[in-house]
């Protein structure tokens, strides 16, 4: 229905004059007097205004309903044509001009006096802060929040009575995400600029950030934490006052947690993650063009992991003995040795294939590892290591008398002598057959054996003579 004065519809000029008069009247009137006149003591205007709210809401609802039903009665083509026509009459340039005008105004005010608007706002905020009863405001906000949350709880409970409605609401997530993905893809396609342009733009933004102010925020947060800690020590008369609240909070939190469900959730996340990573790795292994760059990335990550592990282990070496004992007990109890064996077996197989493919790789890595560990690979160092190993073994034997004989005896008692004899006979026969087919090898082998035996005896005799001379 058109706005009318009597029976004649208002023209644009008449509406402008009425609105202008209304605005001028509001500007010329005293705000307090206007408010008192509108909401005078009899409460007539307030009552009429409150009484009209349901009508206004009902009228708005009926209008939306009638509009929707009217459009719904049209054919899809007609509805789409009307919507498209309405959008076509909306000028994006006009919005842009409005935004540009506001931008120019803000820039002009800021360039002439950057403190003009902040000062006015600060004065208003200062008056508000001084005149506000924050105790009542806190209580009113708390009550309002309780009302909102109670309403939300009841709405959720109503949804619980209609599971299909709840399922349909959750089902909206998937299509929304699917529609969002092309948007994100388009954004990243736009950001696929030359590397130097992206780097310059990014670091230009970072340079324009006031990092000193950011540092001041960090300093303020640190000072706040220190202040809270100092207050805790003061309230606790030398001990932490916050220990009590923390204990109560932790107690209430833990008492409400379902440990079994939480543990099962953590295990489930681990198993699902394992299944996903395994499936992803299997598919990656099938695509060589994808596998090779990922393998290089894995090597870089492994290097970082090695460095991190070295730092962690260096710290672990400084742990107290009782803490280390607890860690060892936990590892011994929870470590899946079978999976560890499977991992080591797979690693050995993989290493074997690497050696076959590149025999020098393992040797080079071994040399680098020995160098990184600071070990000496000379014969003297090897002999020193052997001496320490022998001393350690002899100490273990001294602390466990008879254990070696018992273990070796138990082992020998279970050896199948017939199979051992058969294996020795077969090996000897095959060795003799091999030597008989290669008589040229027998003579050098015999010479080498006799030379080693003779040299050993000679060295042994010299050692005895030197020992007797040393004893006098």
Secondary structure, 3 states (H helix, E strand, C coil): CCCEECCEECCHHHHHHHHHHHHHHHHHCCHHHHHHHHCCCCCHHHHHHHHHHHHHHHHHHHHHHHHHHHHHCCCHHHHHHHHHHHHHHCCHHHHHHHHHHHHHHHHHHHHHCCHHHHHHHHHHHHHHHHHCCHHHHHHHHHHHHHHHHHHHHHHHHHHHCCHHHHHHHHHHHHHHHHHHHHHHHHHHHHCCCCHHHHHHHHHHHHHHCCHHHHHHHHHHHHHHHHHHHHHHHHHCCCCCCHHHHHHHHHHHHHHHCCHHHHHHHHHHHHHHHHHHHHHHHHHHHCCHHHHHHHHHHHHHHHHHHHHHHHHHHHHHCCCCHHHHHHHHHHHHHHCCHHHHHHHHHHHHHHHHHHHHHCHHHHHHHHHHHHHHCCCCCCHHHHHHHHHHHHHHHHHHHHHCCCHHHHHHHHHHHHCCHHHHHHHHHHHHHHHHHHHHHCHHHHHHHHHHHHHHHHHHHHHHHHHHHHHHHHHC
